[in-house]
């Protein structure tokens, strides 16, 4: 065992250490606004988003466990070598790499060594000398890779992972905890499912192994938040977390992440989080019967995590989720965010059932049924993604390819990691670099330090104002021309005096009515928005755009209904109008609100000017795309018996969406976006 404790001492982290003030996570809760007074069940979606900067990342200890058995001879081995050379070129001076090869026996090619220029040259020579022969002893190779990490001398505050590449089949070892990239099927899928945060990729002969390695490596080289745990607490007397029997005692649906119950708390362990990743959890609650309406606190949530071995909490005070208990609540209501996540979980459950049929025709039929169910649902970003995945699955012709792809998609969704649904902007850039590297291996990709520098510059650029996109009103008309005659002057004086007296009397009356009735102006507010799809070509044209945005009309008056008419809003990017949002006249009852859901679908969209093209390129590179919402609506309501009030309420705000990413709008933008 002592032969494994030979890892080289790693250098100190290149970052200046964790910022003790700034949060690296954003925690948000989505639920119904209202719930009935009777006993009922509610579902709350908790969303954890990593907002850390990759410049704070921890050093990576990576062990590559490589299959060099006889079945890898030829193109398979050449693909493996190309992928490993890409990995070696991307690692930075604060990272360490060890290579373990296996065929009939496992062999440690080198210990964990710091990635200096000399070490990279040595490791490239090791990779180049690999040859294929013998049988496939995956068990010993995996065990040796895990021992390299388990018995290392220097581990505090470092990210660790095993990347396994094999085309063989063997029974998976118990208790394996690793990240996996593989070319096998059920065995490798089972290893990934049992690991902590691991993923599984099935790479067909005509696909790139380097691209899959690049996707995993991009995440591992961006880890700042480690040992993430989400703590959810019920509120005694107001709510109780329900234990779901079908989920084997689980009280929340976070995918295949471990959770434990501690009294009135549920703790969900996510492990390490890649920069920009999102984790979603649906918490099931039972609300007791109550006799009167009130604003009920239904749960609190807080994230616990570590950075470089230092403990953090986010937010500093637990997030509190409230639901208004009222007689007017609809028992069948469901928050759109919750509905979207439930649709995704429905898809995951069905592909899991398809993978267990052990029959191509039965699995194919199950997938067709799932596609039909999703086809009639209201489109959103996740519906579009899973339907694309279903289309790819339905096109596969053999059980071997179908089973392996089902397992890969299932693991990706259970982990909420990688693939089209969960890939981060860093992953997508790394995959593009890997594709170029395969075409010309002599042109080395940017190092991880270069990637970090580029991302930090993009973040700074994204914070600069793109320019004032608000439309400026124009004053129309001609100036008055006054005669200088004496009688006209006296007539104007008398008229102004009468008007002034009338204004004073009207002002006193309005003020008296205001004091008595205390009216509140109706307004428009953005309650939810999501960028589902954005396709933009280099010619400057938005080819297609799908977005869902809900604007809520609010009337907080206790004694009068409010009428909205001439609702004329526009959504634009850098001065170019993308789509108009209009509505027929409607009335909002007193002390109530009315949602206006818009499902935007534009194809093709407007062409951007040169400045707009530059802004779009910078936004997509930064992973944050801004759109401007502006416009107005006419409101009318009665105060008292005689006083009728009419006025225009105007809205002008910027909504920034995480795209490419999960497509959600920044909560701060959503909360500030209301009319005046």
N, C-alpha and C positions, 0 to 999 in steps of 0.2 A: 504493500500500500504506500510505502514511503516514496516509491518511484513516481507517484503522481504529484507529490508536493514539491514540484520543481518549476512552478510558474515564475516568470520574471516579475520583479516588482514594477507595478504600473506607475506612471507619472501622476502627479496631482492633477485633478480636473482642471482643464484649461479655463473654465468659466470662473468668474470672481467669487463664486459661492452663491447660494440662493438668496434672493431678495426676501427679506423677512416681512415685508409689508404687502407686496403685490400678490393677489390670489392667482393661482394657476388653473383654477377650475371655475366653471360657471354652472350653477345648479338652478334648474327651473322646474316648476310644477304646472301641470295642465289638468284641469278637471272641469266638470260642469259648474256653471256659475250658481245654479240653484238646485235644491233637492227638496222633495216633499216633506211634510211634517210627519207622515207615517214612517214606520220602520222601513228602511230600504237599503240597498247596496249601491255603492259608488266605486268607480275606478279612477285612480289618480296616476297620471304618467309623470314620473320623475326623469329628468334628462340631465346628464352630467356631460359637460363639454370641456375638453382640455384646451386651455388658452395659453399654454406655456410657450416660451421661446426655445427653439432647439439650441440656442447658444448656451443654455444652462444645463444641457444634457449631461448624464453620467457616462463614464467610460463603459465600453462594452467588452465583455468576455464571451467570445463566440467559439464554439467547437463545431467544426464541420465533420460529420460522420458520413463517409462516402463509400458507396458500393462499387468495388472493383472486381466483382466476380466475373466469370466467363461470359455471362449473358449480357454484360455491359460492353462487350467488344465492338469496336467500330464507331459508328456515329454517336451512339449513346455516350461513350467515354469522351469523345471529342466535345460534345455538348457540355458534359460535366466540367471538363477542363476550362472551357471558355467561361462558364458561369463562375467558377472559382477564381479565375483571374480578374473578373469584374469585381468580385467581393474584395479581393486583396487590394485592388486599386482604390476602392471607396473608403476603406477603413482609415481612421486618423491616428495620430501619434498617441492619443490617450486610450486607444483600443488594443485588445490582445486577441490573438487567434491561435487555435490549435487544430491540427488536422488528424483525424483518425480514419484509417481505411480498413475495410473488411472484405473478405471473400470467405475462404474456408476458416480463416482465423482473423482476429482483429489485431491491428497494429497501430500504435501511436506514432505517427510520422514526426511530430514535434510537440513540445510542450507549449503552454500558453506563452506566446512571446509578444513583446511590445512591437507595434507596427511602425518601426523605423524604416528608412529607405533600404538598409542592408537586410532587414528581416523580410521585407517584401520581395527582394530579389531571391532570397533563400527559399521562401515559400512558393514562389512561382516555379523555381527549379524542382521542388518536391512535386508540385502538381503536374509539371511536364513529364516527369519520370513515371507517373502512375501507369500501370498496365493491367489489363483485364485477364483473370484466370481464376480457376477454382469455383467452389460452390458459394451459396449465399448464407453466411452465418450472421444474420442481422442482429440476433440477440446479443452476441458478444460485442459487436460493434457499438450498439446502443449503450450497453452497460459500461463499456470503456469510456465513451463520450460523457456519460453522466458522472463517472468517477473523476474525470479530469476537473469538472466543476465542483463536485462535492468535496474533493480533497485539496483544493487550491489553498494557498497560504493567504492570499490577499483577495478579500471579497467584499469588504464593507463599502456600502454605497454604490456598488457597481451593478450594472445590468448583466444578466447571464442568460445564455440561450444555447440550445443544441439544434443544429440544422441537419436533418437526416435526408439523404437522397438515395433511393433504392428503387429497383424495379422488381424485387423479389417478394416472396410471401413467407412469413414466418409468424408464429404465435407471438403476440405483443407481451412484453414484460409487464409485470404488475407494478403500479406505483410510479410509472414514468412521468416525469414533469419536464416538458420540453416544448420548443417551437419546432414545427415540422414543415419541411417542403419535400414532397415525395412524388414518385412516379408509380407507386403501387396502387392497390385498391383497398379492400376491406381491412387488411391488417394495419396498413399505414393510417387509414382513416380512424381506426380504433385507437391507435397510439395518440393521434392528435386530439381525439375526443377526451381522452383520459388525462391529457396534459393540462398545465396551467397557462391558459392564454394562447395555446398553440393553434396552428392552422394546418390545413391539408390541401395540397394542390395536385390535381391530376394533369400531367403534361403529356399530351399525345405526341406521336412521332413528328408531326408536322408543326408543332408548336415550340416556342422558345423556352428553354429551361432558365436561361439567364434572366429573362424578364420576370419570372416567378421568384428567383433568388433576389432580384432587385427590389421587388415589392416588400418582401419580408425584411430585408436589410434596411430599407428606408425607415420602417417603423422602429426597429431596434436601435438605430442611430439617432433617434429623436426622443428617447424616453427621458422625461424629467420627473414626472409623477410616478412614484413607486408605492407598492403595497396599499393601493387605494381600497378603502372600505366605505360603503354608504350605509349610514345608520338612520333607520326610519322608525319613528315613535308614534304610536297611537295616542289619542287624547282621551283619557278616562272621562266618562260621562257624555262625551260628544261623538266618539268613534271607537271602533274596535277592528283591528286587522284580522281578516278572515284567513283561516288555514284552508288551502285548496287541496282536497283529497286527491284529485286527479294528478296533482304535481308532487305527490309523495310528501305531503306536509309542508310544501313551500307556501309562503304567504305573499310572495311577489313573483312576477314573471320577468327575470333578467336574462333569459337564455341559460346556458349551462355554466353558470357561475355559482360557487357554493354560498349558501346562506345559513344562518343560524338564528334561532329565536332566543331572546334574553328578556324574559318578563314581558313588558309592553313594547319591546323594541325588536326589530328585525335588522340584522347586520348582513350585508351582501359584500363579498370580497371579490374585487375585480383584478387584483394584482397590479402589474405595471400598465400604464396607459401611454400609447404613442401620442406624440404631439398632434393636436387637431382631431383626435378621435372623440367619438360620442358613445355613451352608454345610456340605454333607455330601460326603465323598469316600470311595470304596471303593478301598483299596489291595490289590493282588493280590500274595501272597507265596508263595515256594517254600521249604519247610523241608526241610533235608537229613535223611537217615537217621541215627539215633543208636542207641547200644547200651544206654543206660540212661535212666531217666526223670529229668527235672530241670525246673526252672522257667526256660524259655528266653526271653530278651529278643528280640523279633522286630522291633521298630522303635522309633524315637524320632521325635517331631514337635514343631515349634515354629512359632509365628506371628511374622512380622516385619511391622511397620506403622509409619505416621507419624501424628502428631497435631500440627497447626499447624507442620509442617516438622520436628518432633523425632522421632527414631527410637526405637521401643520393641520389646521382645520379650515374648511371653506364651506359656506361663509362663516365668519367668526361667530356670529349668532345664528342658531339653527333657522333654516328657512321654514316659514309657517304657511300652511295652505288652508284657506277658508272656503266654505261653501255656505251660501245664504239659504237657510231653511225657510220655505214659504209655501203657501197653499197653491200658488200659481205654477209651481214647478211641474214639468212634464216627466213622468217616470221613465219614458223611453228615450230621453235626451242623451246624447253622447258627444263629448268634446271631439272635434275633428282630429286633433293630435292623438287622442286615445284610440279613435277608430282606425287611424292609419297604422298604428303599431299593432292593433289586434288583427288587421288584415295581414300584416307581415307574419305574425305568429301563426295565423291560420295556414299560410303558405308553407312555413317551416314544418308544421305538424304533418301536412300532407306529403311533402317530399320525404319526410322521415318514414311515413307509412309506405310510400312507394318503394323505398330502398329495402324494406323488410319483406316485400312480396316474393323475392327471389325468382321473379318471372318477368320477362320483358313485356309481354302483352298486358299483364295485369298492372304493372307499374305504369306503362304508357297510358292505359285507360284512366288510372288515378290522376295522372297529370292533366289529361284532357278535361276531366271533371273539374279540377282545380282552376284551370284556365277559364272555363265557362262561368264559374262563380265570380272570379275576379273581374271578368269582362263586363259585368253589369254594375260594378261598383263605381262610385264617383272617382274619377282619376285624381291621383296625387303622385308625388315623386316616387314613393315606394311602390305603388301599384305599377307604375311604368317599368320600374327596374325588375320586379319579380316576374312580370309578364314577359319581359325580354329573356329572363333566365329560363322560364318555362318554354319559350319558343326554341331556345338552344337545346334544351333537354329533349324536346319532342322530335328534333331533327336527327338525333343519334340513332344509329342503326343496329348496334350490338348491345347485349346485356352488360358486357365488360365495360364499355365506354359509358353506358347509362348509369350503372351502379357507381362507378368511380366519380362521375360528375355529380350525382345526387349526394354522395358523401361529402364532396368538396363544398358544395353550396350549403349543405346542412351545417357543417362545421363553421363556415364563414358567418352564417346568420346566428348560430348559437353563441359564437364568440363576439359578434358584432364587430368583425375585423376583416379588412381586406375585401377584394372583389369589387364589383361595380357599385354595390350598395354602401360600402363602408370605407373605400379607399380614401386616404388623405391626399391633399395636394402634393405633399412630399413624395408619397408613393407613386403618384402619376408621373412626376418629373423623373424619378429614378427609373421607372419603366421605360420612358422615352429614351433616357440615356443608355439603358441596357440594349434597346433595339438598335441604336446607332453603333454601339460597341460590337454587337454581333456582326454588323455589316463591315466594320473596319476595326478589328481588335488592336491594331497598332495605334489607334487614336484613343488615348486613355480618357475616361470620363472625369468630370470634376470631382475633387475629393469631398468628403463630408464637410470639411471646414469651408470649402468654396460654396457648398450648398447653403450652409448656415449664414454665411455673409450675404449671399444673394437674397435669402428670405428676410433678413433683417433690413436690407435696403428696400425691399418691396413693402415691408410693413411701414417703414417711414414714409415712403411715397404714397401709400394708401391713406395715411392720416392727413396728407395735404389736401386742402379744399380744391375740388375740381373746378370750381367757379360758381358764381351765383346763377342758378338755373331758373330762378323765379321770374315769372313774367311781370313786366312793369306796366302799370296801367297808363293809358294815354288819355289826355284831357282833350275833349272834342268841343268845338263851338267857336264863336267869335266874341270879342270883347264888346261890352256895351258902349254905345256912343250917347253921351248925355248932352242935352241942350243946356245952354247957360242962362236961360230966361228965369226971371225971379219966381213966377208962379210955379214952375216945375220944381224949383228948390223947396218951396213951402209944401207942395204936395208930397214930396218925398219925405220931408220931416214928419208930417202928420202920419203918413203911412207907416214909417218906421216906428213911430211912437205907439201906434195901435198894435202893430205886430209884436213889439217888445212886451206890451201889457199882456197880449194874448199868450205869448211864450211863457211869461212868468206864471200866469194863471194855470196854463197846461202843465208847467213844470211842477207847481205845487200839487196839482191833482195827481199827477203821475207819482210824485214822491209819497203822497199819502197812501195811494193804492199799493205802492211798493212796500211801505212799512207794514201795511195790513196783510198783504198776500205773500210778500217775500218771494217774488217770481225768480226763477233761474232760467238762464238762456239755454235752449237746446243746442246740441253740438254733435259733430261726427268724430269718431275715434277709430283707429285701426286696432282691431282686437286680435287678428292673426294674419300671417302672410307667409308664404313659402314659394320659393323658386323651384319649380319641379324640373324644368329642362330649359337649357339655353344653348343654342347652336349658332355659332358665329364664324363666318368665313373671313379669310385674310383680305378679301376685297372690301371689307367694311360693312357688310350687310348682316343683319340679324336674320339668319335663315329661318329659325323657328324659336318660339318662346312659349312656355307653359308656366303659368303662375296661378296660385290660388290666393286670394286676398279677401278678408272679411272686414267690412267697415260697419261699425255699430252706430246707429242713431240713438242718442241718449236724450231722454226727457225727464229731468229730476223735479219737475213741478208737481206739487201735491194737489193742485186744484184745477189744472187745465191740461187738455190734450194739445199736442204740438203737431203741426202739419209741415212736411218737408216737400218742396217742389223745386223744379229746375236744378236737380242734382247733376252737376256737370263737372266731372273730375277727369284728370289725365295722368297717365303714368309715362315718364320719359327718362331718357338716358342722355346726359350731357347735351341738353338742349333739343334733342330729337324726340318728338312725341311717338311713343311706342303703341299705346292703345288708349281709347277713351272709355271711361266708366260712367255710365248714366243709369238713371232709375226713373220709373214713373212716380208721380206724386203718391205719398203715403202719409199715414197718420200714426204717431206713436202715443199710446195712452199715457196718462199721468203716472209718474213714478215708474216708468218702464223703459225698455229699450227694444230695438228691432235690428237684427243682424241683416246686412246686405252682402250675401256671398257672391263673389265674382270669380269665375273660373276662366282665366285669360288664356286664349290660344291664338297665337299670331304666327302665320306662315304665308309668305315671307314677311319680315318686318322692315323697318326703315333702314336706309343706308346712312352710315355715320360719316361725318366729315373727318378731316385728318386728326384734329384734336380729339374727337370722339373715339376714333380708332385707337389712338395712343392710350386714352383713358381706359378703354375696354381691355386692351392687352395688359396694362398694369394691374387692373382689377382682377382679371382671371389668374394672373401670375401670383398675386397676393392672396387669392382665395376668398376675396370679399368684393362682391359686385353691388354697386349702389344704383338705386333707381329713385327718381324724384316723383312724389305724389303731390299734385297741386290742383286747385279748382275751388268751386264754391257751391253752395246750396241756399235756396231761399226758405226761410222758416216763418211760420205764422202761428201765433197763439193768443188767447184772450186772457187778460188780467182783470178780474172783477167783472162788472156787467157791461161797461161801455168801452173800456180801453182795450183796443186790439193792437198787438205789437207785430210788426213785420221787420225782418232785417236779413241781411246776407251773412252767412257764416262761411268763412274762408279757411282753407287748409293748405299748408305748404310745408312739406317736410321731406327728409331723405330717409329711405329704408335701405339698409345694407344687408345683403344676404350672403351667407357662408356658401360660396359656390366657386369652383367645384368643392363639394363637401356634402353636408346633409341638407342644404338648401333653406335652412331656417333663417328667419330674420333676426337681427340683433335685438334682444329684449329691450335694451335702452331706447333704440329707435322706435320700436313698436309702442312703448309706453308714452313716448313724447309726441307721437304723431296724432294730434287732435286739432280740430278747427277752432277758430277764434271769432 
